[in-house]
Every structure is written in C-alpha cells, then in structure tokens.
Amino acid sequence: MTHPYGQDPHQPAASTPPAAPPAGAAGYGAVAPAATGTPVLSIITFVLSAIAILFLPIVFGIAGIVTGIVAVVRKERLGKIALIVAIVATIIGFALGALVMSQMS
C-alpha cells in the first residue's frame, strides 16, 4: 500500500541535505539591498511635496518628509533630493499659508 504523501512510513527516508538558500538571499530582519528599479518612495515624496505647497503643509509636508527619510534609508537614488524638496516645500507651504492668512485680516 502506498502512502498518500508519496513515501512509505516504514521505509527510511533518503538522507539528503537541505538545499542552501540562493546567493544573496537575506534572512529575517536583514536590510534590503539598494533599490535598482523605480524610486517609488521618491516619486511619492515629490507628489506630497507639491501638494504641501498649496494644501495643508502640516499634513502633506510631514508625510513627504517621512517618505523622503524612508527613501534615503532604502538608498533610492533620488531619496536625498526628494527629502530636501519635501523640507523646502513644507516651509514654502507654511510661508504661503501665513501670507494668505495675513492678507485676509
């Protein structure tokens, strides 16, 4: 009688060593290698920065700064530039908001 999983439980299993992980495979908790594809977080940071200039810089600016920091940590090629743009756009957004509010009163 054959076992439903393909091995007879009464026969000793062939001893084969476990397969080695592929070259460059990272284990649990390892830092991801440098991104080689599309810098998605940097693009998101640029978009959030543009929105922060005109609308709610406290929300969109800080979100852009956070995504910019994550892009730098992940070593995206545009990460540093995106982070700088996010900081500057947030400052400009606050300045424009203060200017508009001062003109309204």
Biopython code that builds the backbone (N, CA, C, O; Angstrom):
import numpy as np
from Bio.PDB.StructureBuilder import StructureBuilder

atoms = [
    (1, "MET", "N", (0.843, -1.183, 0.000)),
    (1, "MET", "CA", (0.000, 0.000, 0.000)),
    (1, "MET", "C", (0.884, 1.240, 0.000)),
    (1, "MET", "O", (1.854, 1.317, 0.754)),
    (2, "THR", "N", (0.555, 2.187, -0.827)),
    (2, "THR", "CA", (1.365, 3.403, -0.894)),
    (2, "THR", "C", (0.788, 4.436, 0.054)),
    (2, "THR", "O", (-0.416, 4.502, 0.303)),
    (3, "HIS", "N", (1.681, 5.218, 0.556)),
    (3, "HIS", "CA", (1.298, 6.276, 1.480)),
    (3, "HIS", "C", (0.713, 7.431, 0.676)),
    (3, "HIS", "O", (1.196, 7.696, -0.425)),
    (4, "PRO", "N", (-0.298, 8.125, 1.173)),
    (4, "PRO", "CA", (-0.916, 9.200, 0.377)),
    (4, "PRO", "C", (0.023, 10.359, 0.082)),
    (4, "PRO", "O", (-0.236, 11.143, -0.831)),
    (5, "TYR", "N", (1.102, 10.481, 0.831)),
    (5, "TYR", "CA", (2.032, 11.581, 0.582)),
    (5, "TYR", "C", (3.247, 11.130, -0.209)),
    (5, "TYR", "O", (4.220, 11.877, -0.313)),
    (6, "GLY", "N", (3.216, 9.949, -0.759)),
    (6, "GLY", "CA", (4.268, 9.500, -1.651)),
    (6, "GLY", "C", (5.409, 8.777, -0.989)),
    (6, "GLY", "O", (6.336, 8.374, -1.692)),
    (7, "GLN", "N", (5.409, 8.585, 0.306)),
    (7, "GLN", "CA", (6.510, 7.921, 0.981)),
    (7, "GLN", "C", (5.937, 6.867, 1.908)),
    (7, "GLN", "O", (4.962, 7.115, 2.616)),
    (8, "ASP", "N", (6.540, 5.697, 1.903)),
    (8, "ASP", "CA", (6.101, 4.639, 2.803)),
    (8, "ASP", "C", (6.662, 4.936, 4.183)),
    (8, "ASP", "O", (7.875, 5.096, 4.320)),
    (9, "PRO", "N", (5.817, 5.018, 5.219)),
    (9, "PRO", "CA", (6.315, 5.372, 6.542)),
    (9, "PRO", "C", (7.227, 4.315, 7.153)),
    (9, "PRO", "O", (7.946, 4.603, 8.110)),
    (10, "HIS", "N", (7.209, 3.089, 6.612)),
    (10, "HIS", "CA", (8.039, 2.024, 7.155)),
    (10, "HIS", "C", (9.428, 1.975, 6.529)),
    (10, "HIS", "O", (10.314, 1.296, 7.047)),
    (11, "GLN", "N", (9.624, 2.671, 5.445)),
    (11, "GLN", "CA", (10.916, 2.693, 4.775)),
    (11, "GLN", "C", (11.686, 3.929, 5.234)),
    (11, "GLN", "O", (11.091, 5.003, 5.331)),
    (12, "PRO", "N", (12.983, 3.822, 5.518)),
    (12, "PRO", "CA", (13.753, 5.005, 5.904)),
    (12, "PRO", "C", (13.873, 5.976, 4.729)),
    (12, "PRO", "O", (14.058, 5.573, 3.581)),
    (13, "ALA", "N", (13.766, 7.234, 5.042)),
    (13, "ALA", "CA", (13.865, 8.268, 4.013)),
    (13, "ALA", "C", (15.311, 8.437, 3.595)),
    (13, "ALA", "O", (16.228, 8.278, 4.402)),
    (14, "ALA", "N", (15.504, 8.757, 2.340)),
    (14, "ALA", "CA", (16.853, 9.025, 1.849)),
    (14, "ALA", "C", (17.343, 10.298, 2.497)),
    (14, "ALA", "O", (16.627, 11.299, 2.547)),
    (15, "SER", "N", (18.553, 10.259, 2.987)),
    (15, "SER", "CA", (19.075, 11.438, 3.677)),
    (15, "SER", "C", (19.716, 12.382, 2.674)),
    (15, "SER", "O", (20.823, 12.149, 2.189)),
    (16, "THR", "N", (18.997, 13.444, 2.377)),
    (16, "THR", "CA", (19.540, 14.482, 1.504)),
    (16, "THR", "C", (19.666, 15.752, 2.325)),
    (16, "THR", "O", (18.754, 16.102, 3.075)),
    (17, "PRO", "N", (20.774, 16.435, 2.191)),
    (17, "PRO", "CA", (20.945, 17.667, 2.964)),
    (17, "PRO", "C", (19.959, 18.725, 2.482)),
    (17, "PRO", "O", (19.568, 18.724, 1.315)),
    (18, "PRO", "N", (19.557, 19.622, 3.369)),
    (18, "PRO", "CA", (18.647, 20.689, 2.934)),
    (18, "PRO", "C", (19.314, 21.590, 1.905)),
    (18, "PRO", "O", (20.526, 21.807, 1.927)),
    (19, "ALA", "N", (18.507, 22.097, 1.024)),
    (19, "ALA", "CA", (19.036, 22.960, -0.037)),
    (19, "ALA", "C", (19.534, 24.277, 0.567)),
    (19, "ALA", "O", (18.922, 24.827, 1.482)),
    (20, "ALA", "N", (20.631, 24.757, 0.047)),
    (20, "ALA", "CA", (21.192, 26.037, 0.510)),
    (20, "ALA", "C", (20.351, 27.173, -0.046)),
    (20, "ALA", "O", (19.833, 27.062, -1.157)),
    (21, "PRO", "N", (20.201, 28.272, 0.705)),
    (21, "PRO", "CA", (19.447, 29.413, 0.165)),
    (21, "PRO", "C", (20.168, 29.988, -1.046)),
    (21, "PRO", "O", (21.390, 29.879, -1.150)),
    (22, "PRO", "N", (19.423, 30.600, -1.959)),
    (22, "PRO", "CA", (20.072, 31.185, -3.132)),
    (22, "PRO", "C", (21.051, 32.289, -2.740)),
    (22, "PRO", "O", (20.913, 32.923, -1.693)),
    (23, "ALA", "N", (22.015, 32.496, -3.580)),
    (23, "ALA", "CA", (23.037, 33.516, -3.314)),
    (23, "ALA", "C", (22.387, 34.884, -3.191)),
    (23, "ALA", "O", (21.565, 35.266, -4.025)),
    (24, "GLY", "N", (22.750, 35.609, -2.166)),
    (24, "GLY", "CA", (22.227, 36.949, -1.965)),
    (24, "GLY", "C", (20.904, 36.995, -1.237)),
    (24, "GLY", "O", (20.346, 38.075, -1.037)),
    (25, "ALA", "N", (20.383, 35.831, -0.831)),
    (25, "ALA", "CA", (19.112, 35.826, -0.109)),
    (25, "ALA", "C", (19.333, 36.331, 1.309)),
    (25, "ALA", "O", (20.255, 35.889, 1.995)),
    (26, "ALA", "N", (18.500, 37.239, 1.739)),
    (26, "ALA", "CA", (18.632, 37.814, 3.072)),
    (26, "ALA", "C", (17.699, 37.089, 4.032)),
    (26, "ALA", "O", (16.604, 36.677, 3.649)),
    (27, "GLY", "N", (18.126, 36.938, 5.257)),
    (27, "GLY", "CA", (17.309, 36.297, 6.267)),
    (27, "GLY", "C", (16.348, 37.285, 6.895)),
    (27, "GLY", "O", (16.256, 38.441, 6.482)),
    (28, "TYR", "N", (15.647, 36.816, 7.887)),
    (28, "TYR", "CA", (14.666, 37.643, 8.596)),
    (28, "TYR", "C", (15.354, 38.824, 9.253)),
    (28, "TYR", "O", (16.363, 38.647, 9.936)),
    (29, "GLY", "N", (14.833, 40.011, 9.063)),
    (29, "GLY", "CA", (15.363, 41.204, 9.698)),
    (29, "GLY", "C", (16.545, 41.831, 8.979)),
    (29, "GLY", "O", (17.104, 42.817, 9.460)),
    (30, "ALA", "N", (16.934, 41.282, 7.846)),
    (30, "ALA", "CA", (18.072, 41.839, 7.116)),
    (30, "ALA", "C", (17.647, 43.105, 6.381)),
    (30, "ALA", "O", (16.484, 43.251, 6.006)),
    (31, "VAL", "N", (18.581, 44.008, 6.178)),
    (31, "VAL", "CA", (18.318, 45.252, 5.470)),
    (31, "VAL", "C", (18.201, 44.942, 3.982)),
    (31, "VAL", "O", (18.999, 44.183, 3.432)),
    (32, "ALA", "N", (17.215, 45.527, 3.347)),
    (32, "ALA", "CA", (17.004, 45.305, 1.919)),
    (32, "ALA", "C", (18.163, 45.906, 1.120)),
    (32, "ALA", "O", (18.692, 46.954, 1.491)),
    (33, "PRO", "N", (18.557, 45.254, 0.036)),
    (33, "PRO", "CA", (19.639, 45.814, -0.785)),
    (33, "PRO", "C", (19.191, 47.101, -1.458)),
    (33, "PRO", "O", (18.001, 47.415, -1.494)),
    (34, "ALA", "N", (20.140, 47.830, -1.983)),
    (34, "ALA", "CA", (19.852, 49.103, -2.636)),
    (34, "ALA", "C", (18.888, 48.889, -3.801)),
    (34, "ALA", "O", (19.029, 47.940, -4.572)),
    (35, "ALA", "N", (17.928, 49.766, -3.913)),
    (35, "ALA", "CA", (16.918, 49.643, -4.953)),
    (35, "ALA", "C", (17.535, 49.895, -6.322)),
    (35, "ALA", "O", (18.314, 50.831, -6.501)),
    (36, "THR", "N", (17.184, 49.061, -7.273)),
    (36, "THR", "CA", (17.694, 49.247, -8.624)),
    (36, "THR", "C", (16.576, 49.601, -9.589)),
    (36, "THR", "O", (16.838, 49.974, -10.732)),
    (37, "GLY", "N", (15.325, 49.486, -9.140)),
    (37, "GLY", "CA", (14.189, 49.768, -10.003)),
    (37, "GLY", "C", (13.725, 51.199, -9.887)),
    (37, "GLY", "O", (14.517, 52.115, -9.668)),
    (38, "THR", "N", (12.438, 51.372, -10.037)),
    (38, "THR", "CA", (11.824, 52.686, -9.972)),
    (38, "THR", "C", (11.839, 53.212, -8.547)),
    (38, "THR", "O", (11.454, 52.487, -7.630)),
    (39, "PRO", "N", (12.268, 54.444, -8.331)),
    (39, "PRO", "CA", (12.297, 55.012, -6.976)),
    (39, "PRO", "C", (10.900, 55.457, -6.535)),
    (39, "PRO", "O", (10.590, 56.648, -6.541)),
    (40, "VAL", "N", (10.075, 54.508, -6.159)),
    (40, "VAL", "CA", (8.668, 54.768, -5.866)),
    (40, "VAL", "C", (8.508, 55.746, -4.708)),
    (40, "VAL", "O", (7.719, 56.685, -4.808)),
    (41, "LEU", "N", (9.231, 55.550, -3.621)),
    (41, "LEU", "CA", (9.084, 56.438, -2.469)),
    (41, "LEU", "C", (9.525, 57.863, -2.789)),
    (41, "LEU", "O", (8.943, 58.826, -2.289)),
    (42, "SER", "N", (10.542, 57.993, -3.612)),
    (42, "SER", "CA", (10.977, 59.338, -4.006)),
    (42, "SER", "C", (9.902, 60.044, -4.821)),
    (42, "SER", "O", (9.676, 61.242, -4.650)),
    (43, "ILE", "N", (9.249, 59.315, -5.697)),
    (43, "ILE", "CA", (8.177, 59.902, -6.507)),
    (43, "ILE", "C", (7.013, 60.310, -5.610)),
    (43, "ILE", "O", (6.442, 61.389, -5.774)),
    (44, "ILE", "N", (6.664, 59.441, -4.661)),
    (44, "ILE", "CA", (5.595, 59.776, -3.716)),
    (44, "ILE", "C", (5.970, 61.023, -2.921)),
    (44, "ILE", "O", (5.119, 61.874, -2.661)),
    (45, "THR", "N", (7.235, 61.133, -2.535)),
    (45, "THR", "CA", (7.698, 62.304, -1.790)),
    (45, "THR", "C", (7.556, 63.576, -2.616)),
    (45, "THR", "O", (7.128, 64.606, -2.094)),
    (46, "PHE", "N", (7.912, 63.518, -3.903)),
    (46, "PHE", "CA", (7.769, 64.692, -4.763)),
    (46, "PHE", "C", (6.298, 65.108, -4.888)),
    (46, "PHE", "O", (5.981, 66.297, -4.851)),
    (47, "VAL", "N", (5.414, 64.135, -5.035)),
    (47, "VAL", "CA", (3.985, 64.444, -5.169)),
    (47, "VAL", "C", (3.448, 65.074, -3.881)),
    (47, "VAL", "O", (2.743, 66.083, -3.922)),
    (48, "LEU", "N", (3.788, 64.471, -2.738)),
    (48, "LEU", "CA", (3.339, 65.028, -1.459)),
    (48, "LEU", "C", (3.902, 66.439, -1.242)),
    (48, "LEU", "O", (3.231, 67.296, -0.666)),
    (49, "SER", "N", (5.117, 66.673, -1.698)),
    (49, "SER", "CA", (5.727, 68.000, -1.559)),
    (49, "SER", "C", (4.985, 69.040, -2.381)),
    (49, "SER", "O", (4.766, 70.162, -1.926)),
    (50, "ALA", "N", (4.601, 68.662, -3.591)),
    (50, "ALA", "CA", (3.862, 69.597, -4.440)),
    (50, "ALA", "C", (2.506, 69.923, -3.827)),
    (50, "ALA", "O", (2.057, 71.068, -3.879)),
    (51, "ILE", "N", (1.857, 68.921, -3.248)),
    (51, "ILE", "CA", (0.561, 69.160, -2.608)),
    (51, "ILE", "C", (0.738, 70.034, -1.362)),
    (51, "ILE", "O", (-0.112, 70.872, -1.061)),
    (52, "ALA", "N", (1.844, 69.836, -0.643)),
    (52, "ALA", "CA", (2.077, 70.570, 0.612)),
    (52, "ALA", "C", (2.255, 72.061, 0.394)),
    (52, "ALA", "O", (2.024, 72.849, 1.312)),
    (53, "ILE", "N", (2.658, 72.461, -0.794)),
    (53, "ILE", "CA", (2.835, 73.893, -1.049)),
    (53, "ILE", "C", (1.494, 74.620, -1.004)),
    (53, "ILE", "O", (1.414, 75.753, -0.529)),
    (54, "LEU", "N", (0.437, 73.967, -1.500)),
    (54, "LEU", "CA", (-0.855, 74.640, -1.595)),
    (54, "LEU", "C", (-1.875, 74.199, -0.552)),
    (54, "LEU", "O", (-2.719, 74.999, -0.146)),
    (55, "PHE", "N", (-1.818, 72.952, -0.112)),
    (55, "PHE", "CA", (-2.848, 72.428, 0.782)),
    (55, "PHE", "C", (-2.232, 71.764, 2.007)),
    (55, "PHE", "O", (-1.404, 70.863, 1.870)),
    (56, "LEU", "N", (-2.615, 72.186, 3.173)),
    (56, "LEU", "CA", (-2.259, 71.551, 4.442)),
    (56, "LEU", "C", (-0.795, 71.111, 4.542)),
    (56, "LEU", "O", (-0.515, 69.913, 4.569)),
    (57, "PRO", "N", (0.127, 72.051, 4.595)),
    (57, "PRO", "CA", (1.536, 71.664, 4.675)),
    (57, "PRO", "C", (1.874, 70.892, 5.950)),
    (57, "PRO", "O", (2.853, 70.146, 5.976)),
    (58, "ILE", "N", (1.082, 71.063, 6.998)),
    (58, "ILE", "CA", (1.343, 70.330, 8.233)),
    (58, "ILE", "C", (1.114, 68.830, 8.019)),
    (58, "ILE", "O", (1.779, 68.010, 8.653)),
    (59, "VAL", "N", (0.190, 68.466, 7.141)),
    (59, "VAL", "CA", (-0.110, 67.051, 6.885)),
    (59, "VAL", "C", (0.745, 66.515, 5.742)),
    (59, "VAL", "O", (1.502, 65.559, 5.913)),
    (60, "PHE", "N", (0.613, 67.148, 4.566)),
    (60, "PHE", "CA", (1.298, 66.640, 3.386)),
    (60, "PHE", "C", (2.806, 66.871, 3.446)),
    (60, "PHE", "O", (3.583, 66.062, 2.939)),
    (61, "GLY", "N", (3.215, 67.968, 4.059)),
    (61, "GLY", "CA", (4.649, 68.226, 4.193)),
    (61, "GLY", "C", (5.336, 67.217, 5.089)),
    (61, "GLY", "O", (6.401, 66.696, 4.759)),
    (62, "ILE", "N", (4.715, 66.946, 6.228)),
    (62, "ILE", "CA", (5.313, 65.966, 7.149)),
    (62, "ILE", "C", (5.272, 64.574, 6.534)),
    (62, "ILE", "O", (6.217, 63.802, 6.691)),
    (63, "ALA", "N", (4.185, 64.242, 5.832)),
    (63, "ALA", "CA", (4.132, 62.945, 5.148)),
    (63, "ALA", "C", (5.233, 62.854, 4.086)),
    (63, "ALA", "O", (5.851, 61.801, 3.925)),
    (64, "GLY", "N", (5.477, 63.938, 3.370)),
    (64, "GLY", "CA", (6.553, 63.949, 2.376)),
    (64, "GLY", "C", (7.922, 63.812, 3.012)),
    (64, "GLY", "O", (8.793, 63.127, 2.476)),
    (65, "ILE", "N", (8.120, 64.461, 4.158)),
    (65, "ILE", "CA", (9.413, 64.345, 4.850)),
    (65, "ILE", "C", (9.630, 62.914, 5.341)),
    (65, "ILE", "O", (10.734, 62.380, 5.237)),
    (66, "VAL", "N", (8.576, 62.297, 5.875)),
    (66, "VAL", "CA", (8.706, 60.916, 6.357)),
    (66, "VAL", "C", (9.017, 59.966, 5.204)),
    (66, "VAL", "O", (9.911, 59.127, 5.321)),
    (67, "THR", "N", (8.288, 60.088, 4.087)),
    (67, "THR", "CA", (8.573, 59.202, 2.951)),
    (67, "THR", "C", (9.952, 59.506, 2.355)),
    (67, "THR", "O", (10.611, 58.606, 1.835)),
    (68, "GLY", "N", (10.384, 60.751, 2.427)),
    (68, "GLY", "CA", (11.735, 61.086, 1.967)),
    (68, "GLY", "C", (12.809, 60.435, 2.830)),
    (68, "GLY", "O", (13.820, 59.954, 2.318)),
    (69, "ILE", "N", (12.583, 60.424, 4.141)),
    (69, "ILE", "CA", (13.544, 59.771, 5.038)),
    (69, "ILE", "C", (13.605, 58.278, 4.756)),
    (69, "ILE", "O", (14.686, 57.690, 4.724)),
    (70, "VAL", "N", (12.444, 57.666, 4.552)),
    (70, "VAL", "CA", (12.423, 56.229, 4.246)),
    (70, "VAL", "C", (13.122, 55.963, 2.911)),
    (70, "VAL", "O", (13.822, 54.960, 2.774)),
    (71, "ALA", "N", (12.942, 56.842, 1.935)),
    (71, "ALA", "CA", (13.617, 56.683, 0.641)),
    (71, "ALA", "C", (15.131, 56.776, 0.802)),
    (71, "ALA", "O", (15.866, 56.039, 0.145)),
    (72, "VAL", "N", (15.608, 57.674, 1.667)),
    (72, "VAL", "CA", (17.049, 57.795, 1.907)),
    (72, "VAL", "C", (17.577, 56.540, 2.598)),
    (72, "VAL", "O", (18.645, 56.035, 2.252)),
    (73, "VAL", "N", (16.822, 56.040, 3.577)),
    (73, "VAL", "CA", (17.253, 54.834, 4.292)),
    (73, "VAL", "C", (17.311, 53.641, 3.345)),
    (73, "VAL", "O", (18.196, 52.793, 3.465)),
    (74, "ARG", "N", (16.373, 53.573, 2.407)),
    (74, "ARG", "CA", (16.372, 52.473, 1.432)),
    (74, "ARG", "C", (17.345, 52.716, 0.280)),
    (74, "ARG", "O", (17.429, 51.910, -0.647)),
    (75, "LYS", "N", (18.062, 53.803, 0.341)),
    (75, "LYS", "CA", (19.104, 54.137, -0.634)),
    (75, "LYS", "C", (18.576, 54.276, -2.060)),
    (75, "LYS", "O", (19.199, 53.815, -3.016)),
    (76, "GLU", "N", (17.410, 54.924, -2.182)),
    (76, "GLU", "CA", (16.919, 55.234, -3.524)),
    (76, "GLU", "C", (17.768, 56.369, -4.086)),
    (76, "GLU", "O", (18.209, 57.253, -3.351)),
    (77, "ARG", "N", (17.991, 56.335, -5.390)),
    (77, "ARG", "CA", (18.929, 57.303, -5.970)),
    (77, "ARG", "C", (18.419, 58.731, -5.906)),
    (77, "ARG", "O", (19.226, 59.661, -5.923)),
    (78, "LEU", "N", (17.121, 58.942, -5.834)),
    (78, "LEU", "CA", (16.569, 60.295, -5.720)),
    (78, "LEU", "C", (16.131, 60.618, -4.298)),
    (78, "LEU", "O", (15.486, 61.641, -4.069)),
    (79, "GLY", "N", (16.465, 59.774, -3.354)),
    (79, "GLY", "CA", (15.986, 59.934, -1.984)),
    (79, "GLY", "C", (16.413, 61.223, -1.322)),
    (79, "GLY", "O", (15.588, 61.909, -0.719)),
    (80, "LYS", "N", (17.694, 61.572, -1.422)),
    (80, "LYS", "CA", (18.191, 62.793, -0.776)),
    (80, "LYS", "C", (17.571, 64.039, -1.389)),
    (80, "LYS", "O", (17.190, 64.967, -0.675)),
    (81, "ILE", "N", (17.472, 64.054, -2.704)),
    (81, "ILE", "CA", (16.883, 65.204, -3.387)),
    (81, "ILE", "C", (15.412, 65.341, -2.996)),
    (81, "ILE", "O", (14.934, 66.446, -2.740)),
    (82, "ALA", "N", (14.699, 64.219, -2.950)),
    (82, "ALA", "CA", (13.283, 64.236, -2.591)),
    (82, "ALA", "C", (13.092, 64.731, -1.158)),
    (82, "ALA", "O", (12.148, 65.470, -0.879)),
    (83, "LEU", "N", (13.972, 64.333, -0.261)),
    (83, "LEU", "CA", (13.874, 64.782, 1.128)),
    (83, "LEU", "C", (14.090, 66.289, 1.231)),
    (83, "LEU", "O", (13.363, 66.972, 1.952)),
    (84, "ILE", "N", (15.076, 66.806, 0.520)),
    (84, "ILE", "CA", (15.339, 68.244, 0.535)),
    (84, "ILE", "C", (14.154, 69.013, -0.053)),
    (84, "ILE", "O", (13.749, 70.044, 0.485)),
    (85, "VAL", "N", (13.603, 68.510, -1.156)),
    (85, "VAL", "CA", (12.446, 69.159, -1.778)),
    (85, "VAL", "C", (11.260, 69.157, -0.815)),
    (85, "VAL", "O", (10.531, 70.146, -0.727)),
    (86, "ALA", "N", (11.063, 68.051, -0.090)),
    (86, "ALA", "CA", (9.945, 67.971, 0.863)),
    (86, "ALA", "C", (10.097, 68.998, 1.984)),
    (86, "ALA", "O", (9.121, 69.635, 2.380)),
    (87, "ILE", "N", (11.302, 69.154, 2.486)),
    (87, "ILE", "CA", (11.532, 70.137, 3.562)),
    (87, "ILE", "C", (11.292, 71.552, 3.055)),
    (87, "ILE", "O", (10.623, 72.346, 3.717)),
    (88, "VAL", "N", (11.829, 71.866, 1.899)),
    (88, "VAL", "CA", (11.668, 73.213, 1.327)),
    (88, "VAL", "C", (10.197, 73.481, 0.987)),
    (88, "VAL", "O", (9.689, 74.572, 1.244)),
    (89, "ALA", "N", (9.518, 72.486, 0.410)),
    (89, "ALA", "CA", (8.106, 72.668, 0.055)),
    (89, "ALA", "C", (7.238, 72.868, 1.294)),
    (89, "ALA", "O", (6.279, 73.638, 1.266)),
    (90, "THR", "N", (7.572, 72.181, 2.368)),
    (90, "THR", "CA", (6.820, 72.366, 3.611)),
    (90, "THR", "C", (6.998, 73.773, 4.151)),
    (90, "THR", "O", (6.036, 74.399, 4.595)),
    (91, "ILE", "N", (8.225, 74.271, 4.116)),
    (91, "ILE", "CA", (8.490, 75.641, 4.582)),
    (91, "ILE", "C", (7.764, 76.655, 3.699)),
    (91, "ILE", "O", (7.168, 77.608, 4.203)),
    (92, "ILE", "N", (7.814, 76.448, 2.390)),
    (92, "ILE", "CA", (7.110, 77.352, 1.469)),
    (92, "ILE", "C", (5.605, 77.300, 1.719)),
    (92, "ILE", "O", (4.934, 78.332, 1.694)),
    (93, "GLY", "N", (5.075, 76.104, 1.959)),
    (93, "GLY", "CA", (3.645, 75.969, 2.237)),
    (93, "GLY", "C", (3.229, 76.724, 3.484)),
    (93, "GLY", "O", (2.191, 77.385, 3.501)),
    (94, "PHE", "N", (4.050, 76.626, 4.544)),
    (94, "PHE", "CA", (3.749, 77.376, 5.755)),
    (94, "PHE", "C", (3.835, 78.884, 5.503)),
    (94, "PHE", "O", (2.998, 79.644, 5.990)),
    (95, "ALA", "N", (4.844, 79.314, 4.744)),
    (95, "ALA", "CA", (5.003, 80.735, 4.459)),
    (95, "ALA", "C", (3.827, 81.256, 3.627)),
    (95, "ALA", "O", (3.301, 82.333, 3.907)),
    (96, "LEU", "N", (3.418, 80.504, 2.616)),
    (96, "LEU", "CA", (2.266, 80.933, 1.810)),
    (96, "LEU", "C", (0.987, 80.974, 2.641)),
    (96, "LEU", "O", (0.166, 81.879, 2.487)),
    (97, "GLY", "N", (0.825, 79.985, 3.525)),
    (97, "GLY", "CA", (-0.346, 79.978, 4.400)),
    (97, "GLY", "C", (-0.376, 81.182, 5.314)),
    (97, "GLY", "O", (-1.433, 81.776, 5.526)),
    (98, "ALA", "N", (0.780, 81.552, 5.860)),
    (98, "ALA", "CA", (0.850, 82.720, 6.734)),
    (98, "ALA", "C", (0.593, 84.000, 5.944)),
    (98, "ALA", "O", (-0.061, 84.919, 6.436)),
    (99, "LEU", "N", (1.109, 84.053, 4.718)),
    (99, "LEU", "CA", (0.885, 85.234, 3.874)),
    (99, "LEU", "C", (-0.600, 85.389, 3.530)),
    (99, "LEU", "O", (-1.140, 86.494, 3.588)),
    (100, "VAL", "N", (-1.240, 84.309, 3.180)),
    (100, "VAL", "CA", (-2.663, 84.358, 2.831)),
    (100, "VAL", "C", (-3.489, 84.749, 4.054)),
    (100, "VAL", "O", (-4.409, 85.561, 3.950)),
    (101, "MET", "N", (-3.170, 84.184, 5.187)),
    (101, "MET", "CA", (-3.920, 84.498, 6.412)),
    (101, "MET", "C", (-3.732, 85.960, 6.826)),
    (101, "MET", "O", (-4.664, 86.590, 7.325)),
    (102, "SER", "N", (-2.526, 86.498, 6.620)),
    (102, "SER", "CA", (-2.292, 87.907, 6.993)),
    (102, "SER", "C", (-3.026, 88.857, 6.046)),
    (102, "SER", "O", (-3.416, 89.952, 6.453)),
    (103, "GLN", "N", (-3.217, 88.454, 4.800)),
    (103, "GLN", "CA", (-3.932, 89.292, 3.828)),
    (103, "GLN", "C", (-5.442, 89.261, 4.045)),
    (103, "GLN", "O", (-6.154, 90.174, 3.627)),
    (104, "MET", "N", (-5.928, 88.204, 4.699)),
    (104, "MET", "CA", (-7.370, 88.074, 4.901)),
    (104, "MET", "C", (-7.866, 88.937, 6.055)),
    (104, "MET", "O", (-9.052, 89.259, 6.111)),
    (105, "SER", "N", (-7.006, 89.308, 6.950)),
    (105, "SER", "CA", (-7.469, 90.098, 8.100)),
    (105, "SER", "C", (-7.222, 91.577, 7.941)),
    (105, "SER", "O", (-7.560, 92.359, 8.829)),
]
sb = StructureBuilder()
sb.init_structure("model")
sb.init_model(0)
sb.init_chain("A")
sb.init_seg("    ")
for serial, (resi, resn, name, xyz) in enumerate(atoms, 1):
    if name == "N":
        sb.init_residue(resn, " ", resi, " ")
    sb.init_atom(name, np.array(xyz, "f"), 0.0, 1.0, " ", f" {name:<3s}", serial, name[0])
structure = sb.get_structure()
